[in-house]
């Protein structure tokens, strides 16, 4: 398993090509060898293209292990998205959520699976895996386990976010074992408690999740990429990524 940094954590430091260059350098300096490209401000604003991003990745010795891309683009501009991923040297993409496009009912997931079947097959034929990233909302009780629907699709991968599984009141390690073989990329972040405040994000190893069980389940499920993410940070974001890396590097 290889440690990667989810660039969403550092989204405030990617607004220009120059800022992205500096940020990727700092990520590499921490020790990460790969990144997931998500919420890259310079890319979103058209200030840098995939070939230029690939050049910066190569400059800093980083691999693009995954992306998060808009559902509409993945499903309706599939050939272009495949070309983008080929340029980046990236073999994995995922939708961050379908709630805004489809809703949260069981039929929402059935419609998404039907609509995405062609794109998933095209990405697979191109050697790129297509995944679904969860939050907690996918586990709302609606008379059917939405994850049973997702697990049943033979080609759809699952980019499981262990923090959101815990927020939903479920056991991350248990769900990872259910999804064995479909979890090539897993998002790691910890859940920390502060007095009377609601639990919140924390660097891996600084919260209450059972990391030995989670990492064992990842190994059993043939996970390739352990992607460290922290949606919000109570201190410097780079320091949080460093703390997670230092905790994990002796365990993987």
C-alpha positions in Angstrom: 0.0 0.0 0.0 1.3 3.5 -0.9 0.5 6.7 1.0 -0.9 9.6 -1.0 -2.2 13.1 -0.2 -5.6 14.2 -1.2 -5.1 17.7 -2.6 -8.6 18.8 -1.4 -6.9 19.2 2.0 -4.7 21.9 0.4 -7.3 23.5 -1.9 -6.5 26.9 -0.5 -3.0 26.6 -1.7 -3.6 25.8 -5.4 -5.2 29.0 -6.8 -2.4 29.7 -9.3 0.1 27.5 -11.2 2.8 29.0 -9.1 1.0 28.1 -5.9 0.3 24.6 -7.1 4.0 24.1 -7.9 5.0 25.2 -4.4 2.3 23.1 -2.8 3.3 19.9 -4.7 6.9 20.5 -3.6 5.9 20.7 0.0 3.8 17.5 -0.3 6.8 15.7 -1.8 9.0 17.0 1.0 6.8 15.5 3.6 7.4 12.1 2.0 4.3 11.4 -0.1 4.9 9.9 -3.4 1.4 10.4 -4.9 -1.5 12.8 -4.8 -5.2 12.7 -5.6 -6.2 15.7 -7.7 -9.3 17.4 -6.4 -10.3 21.0 -6.0 -7.2 22.3 -7.8 -8.1 26.0 -8.1 -5.7 26.8 -11.0 -7.2 23.9 -13.0 -10.8 24.7 -12.2 -10.2 28.3 -13.3 -8.5 27.2 -16.6 -5.1 28.7 -15.5 -3.3 25.3 -16.1 -4.0 22.3 -18.2 -3.5 18.6 -17.5 -0.3 18.4 -19.4 1.1 21.3 -17.3 -0.1 19.6 -14.1 1.6 16.4 -15.2 4.9 18.3 -15.7 4.7 19.7 -12.2 4.0 16.2 -10.8 7.0 14.8 -12.7 9.1 17.7 -11.4 8.4 16.8 -7.8 8.5 13.0 -8.3 4.8 12.6 -7.6 2.2 10.3 -9.2 -1.5 11.2 -9.7 -3.1 8.1 -8.1 -6.7 9.3 -8.4 -9.0 12.2 -9.2 -12.4 13.5 -8.2 -14.2 14.8 -11.3 -17.8 16.1 -11.8 -20.3 13.4 -12.4 -21.7 15.2 -15.5 -18.3 15.4 -17.1 -17.5 11.7 -16.4 -20.8 10.5 -17.8 -21.2 13.0 -20.7 -17.6 13.8 -21.7 -16.2 10.4 -21.2 -13.7 10.3 -24.0 -12.3 13.7 -23.1 -12.0 12.6 -19.4 -10.2 9.4 -20.4 -7.7 11.5 -22.4 -7.2 13.8 -19.4 -6.4 10.8 -17.2 -4.1 9.4 -19.7 -2.2 12.7 -19.8 -2.0 12.7 -16.0 -0.9 9.1 -15.9 -3.8 8.4 -13.6 -5.5 5.1 -13.4 -8.4 5.9 -11.1 -11.2 8.5 -10.9 -14.2 8.8 -8.7 -17.4 10.8 -8.2 -17.4 12.7 -4.9 -21.1 12.3 -4.4 -24.3 11.9 -6.5 -26.7 13.5 -4.0 -26.7 16.9 -5.9 -27.4 15.2 -9.2 -29.6 12.3 -8.3 -30.8 12.6 -4.7 -30.5 10.1 -1.8 -33.3 7.5 -2.3 -32.6 3.9 -3.3 -33.9 4.8 -6.8 -31.3 7.6 -7.0 -28.5 5.0 -6.8 -30.2 2.7 -9.2 -30.5 5.5 -11.7 -26.9 6.5 -11.2 -25.7 2.9 -11.8 -27.8 2.7 -15.0 -26.6 6.1 -16.2 -22.9 5.4 -15.4 -22.7 1.9 -16.9 -21.4 3.0 -20.3 -18.8 5.4 -18.8 -17.6 2.8 -16.3 -17.1 0.3 -19.1 -15.3 2.9 -21.3 -12.9 3.8 -18.4 -12.3 0.1 -17.7 -11.5 -0.6 -21.4 -9.0 2.3 -21.2 -7.4 0.8 -18.1 -8.9 3.3 -15.7 -11.0 2.4 -12.7 -14.1 4.3 -11.9 -15.1 4.7 -8.3 -17.8 6.1 -5.9 -16.7 8.1 -2.9 -19.0 8.1 0.1 -19.9 10.5 2.8 -22.3 9.7 5.7 -25.4 10.5 3.7 -25.2 7.3 1.7 -26.1 5.4 4.9 -29.5 7.1 5.6 -32.1 4.5 6.4 -34.4 4.1 3.4 -35.4 0.5 3.7 -32.5 -0.7 1.6 -28.8 -0.7 2.1 -27.5 1.6 -0.7 -24.1 0.0 -0.4 -25.6 -3.4 -1.4 -26.6 -1.7 -4.7 -23.1 -0.3 -5.2 -21.4 -3.5 -4.2 -23.5 -5.5 -6.6 -22.1 -3.6 -9.6 -19.1 -5.7 -10.8 -17.1 -2.9 -12.3 -17.8 0.1 -10.0 -15.0 0.6 -7.5 -15.6 2.1 -4.0 -13.4 4.9 -2.7 -14.3 4.4 0.9 -13.8 7.3 3.3 -13.4 5.8 6.7 -14.2 9.0 8.6 -17.6 9.3 7.1 -18.3 5.7 7.8 -17.6 6.3 11.5 -19.8 9.5 11.4 -22.6 7.3 10.0 -22.3 5.1 13.1 -20.8 2.1 11.3 -17.6 0.2 11.7 -15.1 1.3 8.9 -13.1 -2.0 9.1 -16.2 -4.1 8.7 -17.4 -2.1 5.7 -14.0 -2.3 4.1 -14.1 -6.1 4.4 -17.5 -6.2 2.8 -16.0 -4.3 -0.1 -12.8 -6.3 -0.5 -11.6 -6.3 -4.1 -13.3 -3.0 -4.8 -11.3 -0.7 -2.6 -8.1 0.0 -4.5 -8.2 3.6 -3.1 -9.3 4.4 0.4 -9.5 7.9 2.1 -8.0 8.1 5.6 -8.8 10.8 8.1 -9.4 10.5 11.9 -12.3 11.5 14.1 -11.4 13.6 17.1 -13.6 14.6 20.1 -13.4 18.0 21.7 -15.4 18.3 25.0 -19.0 19.3 24.2 -18.3 20.1 20.6 -19.3 17.7 17.8 -16.6 15.3 16.7 -14.5 16.6 13.8 -11.7 15.9 11.4 -8.2 15.1 12.7 -4.9 13.9 11.4 -4.6 10.2 11.3 -3.5 8.8 14.6 -4.8 11.9 16.6 -8.4 10.7 16.9 -10.4 7.7 18.0 -10.6 5.4 14.9 -9.1 1.9 15.2 -6.3 2.2 12.7 -4.9 -1.3 13.2 -8.2 -2.8 12.3 -8.7 -0.4 9.4 -5.3 -1.0 7.9 -5.7 -4.7 8.3 -9.0 -4.6 6.4 -7.3 -2.5 3.6 -4.6 -5.1 3.3 -7.1 -7.9 3.1 -9.1 -6.0 0.5 -6.0 -5.5 -1.7 -6.0 -1.7 -1.3 -3.2 0.0 -3.4 -3.6 3.6 -2.3 -4.1 5.0 1.2 -5.1 8.6 0.5 -4.8 11.0 3.5 -7.4 13.7 3.5 -8.6 16.3 6.0 -11.6 18.3 5.0 -10.8 21.1 7.5 -7.8 21.5 9.7 -7.7 23.1 13.2 -4.1 23.9 12.6 -1.7 24.3 9.6 -2.9 21.9 6.8 0.6 20.9 5.8 1.4 20.1 9.5 -1.7 17.9 9.6 -0.6 16.0 6.5 2.8 15.6 8.0 1.4 14.2 11.2 -0.7 11.7 9.3 2.2 10.6 7.2 4.5 10.1 10.2 1.9 8.0 12.0 1.2 5.9 9.0 4.6 5.3 7.5 5.6 2.7 10.0 2.3 0.9 9.6 2.1 0.3 5.9 
